[in-house]
Amino acid sequence: MYKTSKIIFSPRVRKSPYFDSTIKHGATAFTVYNHMYLPIGFEGTLEDYKKVINGVQLWDVGCERQIEIKGKDAEKLSQFLTPRNIKKCAKGQAMYAPFLDFDGGFINDPVMLKIDENHFWFSLADGDSLLWVQGMAAGYKFDVNVNEPDVSPLQVQGPNSTALMARVFGDWINDLDFYKFREFTHEGIPMVIARMGYSRERCYEIFLQDYDKGNDLWELLWKHGDDLSISAGTPNQILRLEAGILSYLSDMDRTNNPYEVGLDWMIDLDQEDDFIGKDALKAIKETGPVNKLMGAEIAGEAMTVFNDEHWPVFIEDKRIGSMMVVAYSPRLKKNISYVIIETTFAIEGQEVIVVTPDAELEAVIVNLPWFKERA
């Protein structure tokens, strides 16, 4: 239905520092994310997927904007924003730290980096969370500065990512632990290099700290990757589904709480500090969530298109929820998807019907994730 649709570039939407390099290396489709252009296709989702699991791939995720919180009350405000206990996070360490509203619903689901004492970055999913944080800081009179710094992430993904990163930046890369980072300057390019990324493949995230050096950084990595099967790619729907990784506004939004989507492990209700949504989460924990996010495997031939809206899920004539996203996994040889369904029916092995615009598809409910181990 949308085959002839186009996206028009204009000054109203910002370009990432890697934009010119993504065009040079074959970006064919874009979307808008945090008021920036995000490339979403090069050779196609399946071909991009095959390349990343067999080589090394550069992902322009400069649209993951940062919120920087600095000042006397930076730790207090950062703690107030998330149900994670951030006191467990050391300098040089990152932590998944979602923002919730006062009802326990998701505002955003960033990763927090503790740059220093009373200096934090929150690396954002899509949404105007900078305004939320600035509002909380002003309304509750925290003594902090809150702004968007000149920081633009670039992800290096795939089994050959460590070899490429070590070749360019040094052997210390081999000793960088998961969710740890280090500030580093190379050939005049200032950055923070973290061992993390949006897949369970071997991956790194480079937080560039000079917009003007974006294409220099991309080309520096590219020229060292010829013999490592380097390619250009983008956050891949198949990869994240296989790994059970969620996408804010695609799989969950402000109407969902962490108990519904399997993120209750990151809630610390016993900590002394208050945080936004604490009372609401206590009530939800006591009564239990009404809905639950599960995996589903859909029978039939390999699905080659992605759903552009959520599809209803039924048991007989009763609608019990929605299918959020679907893709065919070549490694699993299955159509896999996420569904949010009534908790009563969220049982492994439960048979359901997914109603698409063209057909009714048989599916079975499974636990997440399909791939548990991180490379």
N, C-alpha and C positions, 0 to 999 in steps of 0.2 A: 504493500500500500504506500510505503514511503520511499520507493526506489528512486524517485526523481527529486527528493528533497535535498536541499543544500544548506550549508552554513556559510555565512558571509563574514569575512574578517573586517573589523572596523576598530578605530581607536577606543571605542566605548568598552571593549573587552580587552583585558591585558594579555600580553604575550609573555610566556616564560622566557628565561634567559637562554633556553635551549631550543627555542622555536625555529630559528633558521636551520639548525642542524637537523631537526626532525623533518623539515621540508626537504632538505638536501638528501636525507637518507630514506625518503619514500613514504612519509606519512600520507595516508589517503583519506582519513576521516578524523573529525574533531568533535568534541562536545565542549560545553562550558561548565566549569567547576570552580567554585570560589571566585567567580567573575574573571576567570582566565581560560584560555584555550587549552584543552587537554587532548593530545592525540590519542585516538582509540583504535586505530587500525593502520597496519602497514601492508602486509601481504594477506591479511585476513586472520581471524581469531585462531583458526585451527593451524594454519601454517606458522603463525607467530608462536603458538604454543609448542609446536614441534621443535622450533629453533631454540627456544629458551631452555627446554629440558635436555638439549643435546649440545649446548655451547655456552655462550655468555651473551647477555642482552642488556642494552641500555634503555631505561624507561625515564622519559621526561615526566616527573611528578612535581614539577615546580609549582603546580596549582595547590599543593599541600602547604598552605600558608602557615606561618608561625605566629603564635601569640607569645610575646616576650613579657615576663613579669619580673621586675627588679625592684629592690628597695627593702626597707626595714620589715615590712609585713608580707614579703613575697611568699614565704612558706605558708603563712597563715591563710592568705587568699587562695593559693594553689590548693591547699587542703580543703578549704571551704567549697571549692568547685567540683570535687570528685569524691566518690565513696572509697577509693583506694586509700590505704594508709601510706602516704608519701614519705613518712619518716623512715620507712624501710628502704628508701631509695638513696643511694650514695652519690656523691659527685662523680660524674663520668658514667652514670648509669641511666638507662631509659626505662620507662614503665608505661604500660597501657593504662590510661586514666580517663575514662569517659566523663563528660559533663552531663549532669541530670538536671531536670527542672524540679520544682517543689512537690510534684506528684510522682516523682521517680521516673519520668519519661526522659528519653534521650534528647539532649540538645546537640550533642556532637560526640564523637568517640576518638579523641586524639591520643597520640603517644606523647608522654611528657619526658623531656630531657632535663636532668639537673645539671646545668652548666657550672654552677658554683653555689655556695651558700647564698640564699636569697637572690638567686638568679635562675629562672626556669624558662624553658620553651615548651609550648604545646603545639604539636604538629597536627594540623586539623584535617578532618574530612570536610565535605562540602557544607557550607552554612556560614551565616554571618556571626560567628561566635565571638569575634573581637568585640562587637558591640555589647554582647551579653556580659563578657568579662569586665569591660570598662564600666558597665552599669552596676555590676556587683561591687566593684572597687569603690565607685563613688557613693553608692547608696549605703554601704556598710562602713564607709570611711576607713578603708585600709590605706596605710601609708606606703603606696607603691606607684611605680610608673608602668603603664600597660600600653604596649604599642605593637605594630607589625614591623619586625626588623627586616633588613635586607638579607634574607635567608631563603634559598630555593633548593629543594631536594632533587637529587638525581639518583635513581636506583640502578644497581648493577646486579643482575640476576642470572642464575644458572650454575651448573656444575663447574664451569671454568671461571667463575667470578673471582675466587680467591687467587687463582694463578694470575689473572689480569691485574687485580688490585695490588698484589705483592710486586708484580713486575713494574708497575708504575710508581707506587708509593713506598715500597720497601718491605722487607721480610717481617717487620713487626705486625703486619696485617694478619699473618698466620696465627698470632697469639691473641687476637682480639676476640673476646668472648661474646656470646649472644647477648644482645641488649646492652652492650657496653660501647662507649665511644671515646674518641680522642680528637682534640683540636690539632690541626695540622695545616701547614702552609707549604705548597709545592709549586715551584716555578712562578712565585708571586701570586698564586691562587689560594686565598684563605678559605678554610673549610672545617667542618666537623665531620669525621668519618665514623659511622656507626655500623655495627654488625646486626642488621635487621632489615626487614622489608616485607612486602605484601605478597608472600607466598611461603611455602615450606621448602622451596628450593634453596640452595646456597645463595645468600644475598647480602648486599651491603647498601647502605643509604649514605650518600654524600650530601651534606648540607652546605652548599656553596654560600659564601658570605660576601660576594661581590657580583651583582647582577651582570655587570659588563664583561665578566670573564666566563659566562655560561658556555658559549660556543667553543672557547679555548679548552675548557675542561672536557667537553664532549669529544672534541677532536683528539685531545691528548690520549684519552682512553681508547678511542677508535683505532688510532694508528698502531697501538701495541697489541691489538686483538686479532690480527689477520689469521694467525695460525691457531686461534682459539675458537673459531667459528662465531665471530662476533656479529651481532645483528641489532637492529633497532626494533623496539617493541613497546608495549604498553601494559598496564595492569590487566591481567588476562582472566577472563571469566571462568575458563575451564580450570585453571590453576587454583583459583581461590575457592571454587566449589569443592574440588578434590580435597583441599586442606581444611574445609570447614571455616574459612575466613569470611567475616561478615562485611557488608558494604552499607554504610550509613545512607539512609534515604532509599536504598534499593531493598534491603532485607529487614530493616527496622527503622523506626522514626520516633517522633515524640509521643506517639500513642503506645509505644512498647516500653517495658521496663526490663532491667537486667535478668530478672528471674524468668521471664518469658523466653529469652533468647540464649540461655545457657551461660550468662556472664555473672551469675551469682557468686562465683569464686573470687571475684575482685571486690566484693562488698565487705567492708569491715565495720559492722555495726557496733562492735565492742570498743572501738577506739574512743578516747576521751573527747577528741575534737568533734565539733559539730560540722556537718556538711549539708549542702543543699539536697533535699529529698530524704534525709535520714528517717524522719518520722513516717513518711509514706512507705519507705522500704521495709520498715519494721512491721507495718500493718500488712503489707503484701506477703512478707515471709510467714506471718502468722496464719493467714487465710489460704495461702498458696496462689500461684498465678492462674488466671482463667484460661490462658492460651500458652502454647509452647512451640518453639521452633524445632523442627526435626528435619532429617533428610528424607528424601523419597527417590525411589528408582522407578522410572517410567518405562513400561514395556513398549516394544515395537522397534521400528527401524531408527537408525541414528538421526537425531534431530539436528538439522543444519541451520536453523534460525533461532534467534533469541526472542523471548516474549518482551513486548514493549509495554505491557501492563500486567498486573497480577491476575492469575487465572483462578477461578473458584474451585474448591475441593469439596467433594461430596462423599457421603456414605449412603447408598441408595438415594432417597429423595431429600436427604437432610444435608444442608451445607454446613460444613464443620470448620471451614477456614479458607486459606488462599495459598496458592503456589507463588512464591516470590520470584524465583529465577531458575533457569534450566540451561543445561548444556550437555553435549555428548562428550564423555571422557574416553579418549582412545586407549589409555592405560587400563581403565576398568572395563572397557567395552560395554558401557552402559550409558543411558540417559540419566543424569543425576540432577537433583533439584533440592531447593529448600522449600519447606512449607511451614506456615504458622497455622496450627489447628487447635481445636479445643483440647485441653489437657486430658480429658477422659479418653480421647482416641489416640493420644500420643504414645503409642505402644509399638515397639519394634515388631514387624510382621503384619501390622494392620493393613488391610487392603482398602484402597480408596479409588475414586475416580477424579481425574483432573479434566475439567471442561475447558477446552480451547475454543477459539472462534470457529475452528473447522471440524473438530472431532472430540469425542470423549475417550480419554486415555486411561488404561488401567495402570495403577501404581501401587507400590508397597512402601510402607513407612520403615525407615531405618534410623539407627543412631548415627550421630556425627562424631568425628569426621571420617572420611574414607581413608585418607592418609594421615597418620598420627605423628610419624617421626619427621623431624626437621633435618635437612641435609647439613 
